């Protein structure tokens, strides 16, 4: 069984960190945005403002 050196393990962890960190940051940002939109009811406001019968003054 081949022995894996410390350097190889550190390089692998570094590469995985470089790939995973931006992805995880994006997931966290999208979850925060989604939670905030749901909590503040912004989705409903956008739907109501963009409804076909909405008056121009009813825009957000």
C-alpha positions in Angstrom: 0.0 0.0 0.0 1.6 3.3 -1.0 2.2 5.9 1.6 0.8 9.4 1.0 3.2 12.1 2.1 2.2 15.1 4.2 2.8 17.5 1.3 0.4 15.6 -0.9 -2.3 15.7 1.7 -1.7 19.4 2.3 -1.9 20.2 -1.4 -5.1 18.2 -1.8 -6.7 20.0 1.2 -5.6 23.3 -0.2 -7.1 22.6 -3.6 -10.4 21.3 -2.1 -10.6 24.4 0.1 -10.1 26.6 -3.0 -13.0 24.9 -4.7 -15.4 24.5 -1.8 -15.0 27.9 -0.1 -16.5 30.0 -2.9 -19.3 27.5 -3.5 -20.1 27.5 0.2 -20.1 31.3 0.4 -22.5 31.4 -2.5 -24.9 28.9 -0.9 -24.8 30.9 2.4 -25.4 34.2 0.5 -28.4 32.7 -1.4 -29.9 31.3 1.8 -29.6 34.6 3.5 -31.2 36.4 0.6 -34.0 33.9 0.4 -34.7 34.1 4.1 -34.8 37.9 4.0 -37.1 38.0 1.0 -39.5 35.5 2.7 -39.4 37.3 6.0 -40.0 40.7 4.6 -42.7 39.6 2.1 -40.8 41.1 -0.8 -41.8 38.3 -3.1 -45.5 39.0 -2.6 -44.9 42.7 -3.1 -43.1 42.0 -6.4 -45.9 39.8 -7.6 -48.6 42.3 -6.7 -46.7 45.2 -8.3 -46.2 43.2 -11.5 -49.8 42.0 -11.7 -51.5 42.8 -15.0 -54.1 45.0 -13.3 -51.7 46.9 -11.1 -51.8 50.7 -11.4 -48.4 52.4 -12.2 -48.6 54.1 -8.8 -48.7 50.8 -7.0 -45.1 50.0 -7.9 -42.8 49.4 -5.0 
